Amino acid sequence: RNALVEIVPISVGCLNTCTYCKTKHARGNLGSYHPQAIISRVESVVQEGVREVWLSSEDTGAYGKDIGVPLPYLLDGVIDALPEGVMLRVGMTNPPHILEHVEGVAKALSHARVFKFLHIPVQCGSDKVLEDMKREYTVEEFCKLADYMIEHVPGITIATDIICGFPTETEEDFEGTLDLLKKYKFPV
């Protein structure tokens, strides 16, 4: 355990049914924790001397969809609970869920106590393969999200995940993925 970093889960489970993933089978449907419970945990670990809080989930962007609480509401509450010198890192988010909250998330990521970092897995640069994967978004929607974050959160680092060799992927599909990599030059 790192005494300066606390990983705080905000939910368990998942809303997706991706063909290659067993998370839903292992963890079940989305179960978001109440915002006040999360904020209380953050306040508690800050009192213990933690200097970084990492919000964690199978899909941070899906947070609250099951309990009617939008992710930006939670982020604002956590940010308000952080004193000077303590930083927040927002966990991985899939494009379809965070697109609903893009403005509020960009606002939170622009805060001085929040790392300008977001992990958005694209998986593939082909709509056909994304559909075969049951990813529930298109390459265009991923680009819309990435472009918005780049424009509205100066200095943001966007990390992604790529799956190469998916069973239905063609050479043309793979070239589409390479085009995305060239366009965004993901550092992580």
N, C-alpha and C positions, 0 to 999 in steps of 0.2 A: 504494500500500500504506500502510495506517495502522500506524505502528510500535507503537501501543498495543493494537491489536486483531488477534487471529489467528483466522481461520476454519479449524477443524480438521474435515475430513471424517471421518465414522465408518463410512461405507459408500458404495457406489455401487449404482445400480439400484433396482428396485422390486418389490414383491410384487403390486401391484394391476393391474387391467386396465380402468381407467376409460375410458369410450367417447370422451371428449373429449381425452384426453391422449396425447402421443407419447413421454413419458419412457421407458416400458418399451421402446419400439422403439429409442430413441436410446441408452439406457444398459443395457438388458438386465435380467436378474433380479437380485435382491438379492445383494450381495457385501459382507458385513460385514468390517471390518478387525479384527484381533486386538486385544483390549483393551489388552494391554501395549504394542503399537505406538502406540496412541492416547495412552495415558498418557505414554509416553516422549516423544512429540511435544509434549504439553502441558508437560512438565517442561523440555524444550529451549527452547520459546518463552518460558516464564516467565523462564528464565535470560537471555534476550535483552532482557528489559524489558517484555514484553507485560503489560497490565493487565486485559485482557478476553479470554476464550477463548469462541468461539462454536462449539458442536458443530453440524455441518451434515450433512444427508442429504436425499435425496428424501423419506424418511419416517423420522424419528428413532425413532418408536415401533416400527418393524419391526426395528430394530437387533438383531442377534444371533440372529434366528430361524433363520438358515441355518447358524450355527456353535454353536448351543446355549448362548448366553450371554445372559442377560436384561439388558435395558437398565438396570435399577437397579444391577446389579453394575458396569457400566461407569461410571455416574454416580458411584457411591460411590468408585470408584478415581480418577476425575478430581478429584473434590472433595478427596480426601485429598492429591492432588498440588499443590493450589493453596495457596500461602502467603497469609498475611494481606495484604489489599489487592489481590488479584487475584480478579476475578469471572467466573462461568461463565454463559453463556446457552445454553439448550437449544433446538434447532431445531424446525422444523415437524413435527407428528405427526398422522397420520390416526387417527380414533377407534377403528377396530376393533383396531388393534395395541396402542395404549397402554392400552386398557381392561384388558388382561391384567396390566398393571403399575401400575395407578392408585395404589395405596398407596405403592409404592416411589418412584414419580416424584414424588408429592406430598411425600413425606419429603425427597427431594433438593431440590425447589423451595423448601422451607422453610428450607434451610440458609442461614446468614448470607452465604456467599460465592457464592450463586446468585441471579440475577435472578428475581424473582417474575413471570415472563412465560412464556406458552405460546401458540404459534400452532397452533390446531386448526381446520382448514377444515371448515365444515359444508356448503358449496356450495349447499344448498337446504333449505327448511323443509317439504319434501314427501317422504314415504316413496316415493311412486310415482316421482317424478323421481329420487330417489337410486337407486332400483332401476334405472331406465332408464340412469342414469349408470354403473351397476355399482360403486357406492361401498361396498358390503358393510357398511353400518351403517344404522341408522334414526335418525330425529329423536330418539326417546326415548333411544337410546344416546348420542347426542351430548349431550343434556341431562343425562343421568346423569353423564357425564364432566365437563362444565362445572360442574355443581352440586357434585360431589365436590371439584373443585379450588378452587372459591370457598369452600367450607366448611372445607377442610383446609389451604389456603395463604392465610392472611390477607394482603390487599392484592394478590392476584394480578391481573395484566392478561392477559386472554385476547383474542388477535387471531383473526380468522377470515377466510375467503374466501367470497364469494357469487358464484354464476353466475346471472345473470338472462337470461331468454329462451332457455333450453334448448329444443330443438325440440319436446319433448313437454309443456312447462310450460303449465299453464292459469292463468287468473286466480286460481282458488282455490289452486293450488299457490304462486303468487307471494304471496298473502295469508298463507300459512303461513310463508313466509320473513320477511315483514314482522313477523309475530307474534314470531318468534325474535329479530329485531333489537330489538323493543320490550322483550322479556323481559330480554335480556342487556345491551343498550346497549353493544355492543362499542366500545371507544375507538379501536381500530385495525382 
